[in-house]
Amino acid sequence: MATRILRKKNNFIILNEDLPDIGETIFTDIEDNQALESGRKVAGRGTVTFFKGFGLDLVHKTYKRGGLIRKLVSSVYLWTGLKKTRAYIEFNGLKKMLDLGLPVPRPVAARIIRNGIFYRAELITQEIENATTLGNNLIENNLSTGVLKELGVAIRSLHGAGFMHPDLNIENILIGDSKKIFFLDFDQTKPLKQKETQFGRNLERLRRSIEKFCKKNERDFPEREWQIMLEAYHSNTL
């Protein structure tokens, strides 16, 4: 996947050149509500807008801080160089993962706006169509053995390529129409030479997410389903 970086003073825009119709105006189109069809917003740690533009189903994300610091500075970060910005790292990480055939969204564009020693950032990706979160499938008890095995293999493929998801939880895992697994939200993710024990932390994070869901919904942890997923994960070597 080829990319291009445009700079106008303190604004940087990264574009996916495999999508020739996408240009630098994509962000101003969002701001002006032009070239969009029925956008909708989802509240959470960040602001996410789903919209149709340029013939594609797209997702726009504004980077927001988590933790206690968000009460002081919610959407600005310290500038230490373009390649260290959150949008650049996630865009580049998604590009590398997509080039390796990993199940992640296609990066479309990113924008970084510098203001002195601070910056704010945005990212646009292509929406995974007709997909539901692992959380929704847990609510509906809609996890077949095949899906659980797919999940284990998908996580293993991510780790095998040297990527560890920064926050592997039930809302960052999507299940598509064909039961294919996709991973979302790779803020600050880049390829690393990890040890097997470090990858285990990803699995522990996912288990904690499921345990939290079960506690909230007064349900028992799905131990059988978890073991099916783990067996599929361990049956594929790194």
Secondary structure, DSSP 4 states (H G I P E B T S, - for coil): --EEEEEETTEEEEEETTSTT--TTHHHHHHTT-S-EEEEEEESSSEEEEEEETTEEEEEEE----SGGGGT-SS-EE-S-GGGSHHHHHHHHHHHHHHTT-S-PPEEEEEEEEETTEEEEEEEEE--TT-EEHHHHHHTT---HHHHHHHHHHHHHHHHTT---TT--TTSEEE-TTS-EEE---TT-------HHHHHHHHHHHHHHHHHHHHHTT----HHHHHHHHHHHHTS--
